[in-house]
Amino acid sequence: MTTAPRVRRPVISLHDVWKTYGLGEARVHALRQVTVRIDRADYVAIMGPSGSGKTTFMNIVSCMDAPTRGRYLLDGYDVTNLEETDLAEIRNHKIGLVFQSFNLLPRLNALENVELPLVYAGVSRSQRRALALDALDAVGLGARVKHRPAELSGGQQQRVAIARAIVGDPPLLLADEPTGNLASAQADEVLEIFAGLNAAGRTVVVITHEPTVGERAKRIVRFSDGRIVDDNRLAARLGPPPPARANPNVASIGSRTKGVPA
């Protein structure tokens, strides 16, 4: 008796998604007929000029907004028509978000900032402290856990934000212009961390307008006028991404979060 091959469940699956704002002559189609699948352990750059739809795409994928029409499955769950309370829970457990402006709380130190998603998830103090320390060590900030954001460089603040995004071991890491506020050397450090996380099996989606950031991904999906106009896998053409220097403890975070509520 032969066993049927196991079908891999995509982390992101959008089918015929539209997003429309306004009514009548003022109606604007920010997304049009967007159908795309992103599998586990992929590394995708979403690119396009201003007004192309990439920000609206991110808002849909991050469950910050809902499509006007179409269907969105996140890690196998249909989230198209969920209520806001359910979407908030989905965001906390399924998506790790990294923003251009870091979004760290200035009165909390690095460790406390990273612990926050686990506080909302109801994780015990001892477990969330251990997980947050692991996440900070994974991004190379094990010696900066007691520093507040004002005491850290921009690159270090973004690494704290990445640690916060991965501490609950979500299936999706979603980054919006993550290097936009960083000098080139700091941006390289952040991109190397993304490469290391992806090499450890994490799905990474980066929204960017910077070609140098997009070229570090495995695949580029380009938007124009609300539509996907190009979906190109880079691995066969450009080879693997540059070697990552991210801490190998990245790979251990998932095994430490098995007790975290999902």
C-alpha positions in Angstrom: 0.0 0.0 0.0 1.4 3.4 -1.0 1.1 6.4 1.1 -0.2 9.6 -0.6 2.4 12.4 -0.5 1.8 14.9 2.3 0.6 18.3 1.0 2.3 21.2 2.5 -0.1 23.8 3.9 0.8 27.3 2.7 1.3 30.0 5.3 -0.4 32.6 3.1 -3.0 31.9 0.5 -5.0 34.7 -1.1 -7.5 33.9 -3.8 -9.1 36.7 -6.0 -8.7 39.3 -3.3 -9.9 42.8 -3.9 -9.7 45.9 -1.6 -11.9 48.8 -2.5 -12.1 52.2 -0.8 -14.9 54.8 -1.3 -18.1 54.7 -3.3 -19.2 55.7 -6.8 -16.8 57.9 -8.8 -14.6 58.2 -5.7 -14.1 54.4 -5.6 -10.5 53.3 -5.6 -9.4 49.6 -6.1 -6.3 49.3 -4.0 -6.0 45.6 -4.7 -7.4 43.8 -7.8 -7.7 40.1 -8.3 -4.7 39.3 -6.1 -4.1 35.5 -6.0 -0.9 34.4 -4.4 0.5 31.5 -2.3 3.5 31.6 0.0 4.7 28.3 1.4 6.4 27.6 4.7 10.1 28.5 4.9 9.9 30.8 1.9 11.5 34.2 1.9 9.5 36.7 -0.2 10.0 40.4 -1.0 6.8 42.4 -1.9 7.9 45.3 -4.1 6.3 48.1 -6.1 6.2 51.9 -6.3 4.2 54.1 -4.0 0.5 53.5 -4.6 1.1 50.0 -6.2 -0.9 48.1 -3.5 1.9 46.6 -1.5 1.0 48.4 1.7 -2.7 47.4 1.3 -1.5 43.8 0.7 0.5 44.0 4.0 -2.5 45.3 5.9 -4.6 42.4 4.6 -2.0 39.7 5.2 -1.3 41.1 8.7 -5.0 40.9 9.5 -5.1 44.7 10.1 -7.7 45.0 7.4 -10.1 42.7 5.6 -10.6 42.2 1.8 -13.6 43.7 0.1 -13.9 40.5 -1.9 -12.0 37.2 -2.1 -10.6 34.8 0.4 -7.6 34.8 2.7 -6.2 31.7 4.5 -3.4 32.2 7.1 -1.6 29.0 8.0 -4.7 27.1 6.9 -7.2 29.2 8.8 -9.8 31.2 6.9 -9.5 34.7 8.4 -11.5 36.5 5.7 -14.5 37.4 7.8 -13.3 37.1 11.4 -14.3 39.7 14.0 -11.7 42.1 15.3 -11.3 40.2 18.6 -10.5 37.0 16.7 -8.2 38.8 14.4 -6.3 40.3 17.3 -5.7 36.8 18.7 -4.6 35.5 15.3 -2.1 38.4 15.0 -0.7 37.6 18.4 -0.2 33.9 17.7 0.3 33.6 13.9 2.2 36.7 12.9 5.4 38.4 14.0 5.4 42.0 12.9 8.5 44.2 12.3 8.0 47.9 11.5 10.2 50.6 10.0 9.9 52.7 13.2 10.6 49.8 15.6 7.5 50.5 17.8 9.3 49.7 21.0 7.9 51.0 24.3 10.5 53.6 25.6 10.0 53.0 29.3 10.6 49.2 29.0 14.0 47.7 28.6 14.8 45.3 25.7 13.8 42.2 27.7 10.5 43.6 28.8 9.7 44.8 25.2 10.3 41.3 23.9 8.2 39.7 26.6 5.1 41.7 25.7 3.5 39.3 23.2 3.9 36.5 25.7 2.2 38.6 28.4 -0.8 39.0 26.1 -0.7 35.3 25.4 -0.9 34.4 29.1 2.5 32.8 29.3 4.0 32.4 32.8 6.6 34.9 34.0 9.4 32.4 34.2 8.7 30.9 30.8 8.3 34.2 29.0 11.6 35.5 30.6 13.4 32.4 29.3 11.9 32.7 25.8 12.7 36.4 25.6 16.3 35.9 26.6 16.6 33.2 24.0 15.1 35.5 21.3 17.4 38.4 22.2 20.4 36.1 22.2 19.3 34.8 18.8 19.6 38.4 17.3 22.9 39.1 19.0 21.7 41.2 21.9 22.2 38.9 24.9 24.4 41.6 26.5 21.8 44.4 26.1 18.7 43.0 27.7 18.5 45.7 30.4 19.0 48.6 28.0 16.0 50.8 27.1 15.4 51.8 23.5 17.1 55.2 23.9 20.3 53.5 25.0 20.4 51.4 21.8 21.4 52.2 18.2 18.8 52.1 15.5 20.0 48.7 14.3 19.9 47.3 17.9 16.4 48.6 18.3 15.3 46.9 15.1 16.9 43.7 16.4 14.9 44.0 19.6 11.8 44.3 17.4 12.7 41.2 15.5 13.3 39.3 18.8 9.8 40.5 19.9 8.3 39.3 16.6 9.8 35.8 16.8 9.5 35.1 20.6 6.2 33.3 20.3 7.4 31.2 17.3 4.7 32.5 14.8 4.6 30.7 11.4 4.9 34.1 9.6 7.5 36.9 10.1 6.1 40.0 8.3 8.4 43.1 8.0 7.3 46.5 6.7 10.3 48.5 5.3 12.5 47.1 8.1 15.7 48.8 6.9 14.1 52.2 6.0 15.5 54.0 9.1 18.8 52.2 9.2 22.3 53.0 7.9 23.6 50.5 5.4 25.8 48.5 7.8 22.9 48.2 10.3 20.6 47.2 7.4 23.0 44.5 6.4 22.9 43.1 10.0 19.1 43.0 10.0 19.0 41.3 6.6 21.5 38.7 7.7 19.2 38.0 10.7 16.3 37.5 8.3 18.4 35.1 6.2 19.4 33.1 9.3 15.8 32.9 10.5 14.7 31.7 7.1 17.5 29.2 6.9 16.2 27.9 10.3 12.8 27.3 8.6 10.9 30.5 9.3 8.6 32.1 6.6 9.7 35.7 6.0 7.8 38.3 4.0 9.4 41.7 3.6 7.5 44.8 2.2 10.1 47.0 0.6 10.8 49.5 -2.2 14.6 49.0 -2.0 16.1 46.7 -4.7 19.0 45.7 -2.4 16.6 44.4 0.2 14.5 42.5 -2.4 17.5 40.9 -3.8 18.3 39.2 -0.5 15.0 37.3 -0.7 14.3 34.0 -2.5 11.4 35.4 -4.4 10.1 38.8 -5.5 6.4 39.6 -6.0 5.9 42.9 -7.7 2.7 45.0 -7.5 1.5 47.8 -9.9 -1.9 49.5 -9.8 -3.2 47.0 -7.2 -2.3 43.9 -9.2 0.6 41.4 -9.1 2.5 42.0 -12.3 5.5 39.7 -11.7 6.3 36.8 -9.4 9.9 35.7 -9.8 11.9 33.1 -7.8 15.5 34.3 -7.5 17.2 31.2 -6.1 17.8 29.5 -9.5 18.9 32.8 -11.1 21.0 34.4 -8.3 21.9 31.6 -6.1 21.3 31.4 -2.3 21.4 34.5 -0.1 24.6 35.6 1.5 25.8 33.5 4.5 24.0 34.6 7.6 25.7 35.4 10.9 22.6 35.2 13.0 23.0 33.4 16.3 22.3 29.6 15.9 20.0 29.8 18.9 17.4 31.1 16.4 16.7 27.4 15.5 16.0 26.5 19.1 13.3 29.1 19.8 10.5 27.0 18.2 11.2 24.1 20.5 11.1 26.3 23.6 7.6 27.7 22.7 5.7 24.4 22.6 3.9 25.3 25.8 2.8 28.7 24.5 -0.9 28.9 24.0 -1.8 28.8 20.3 
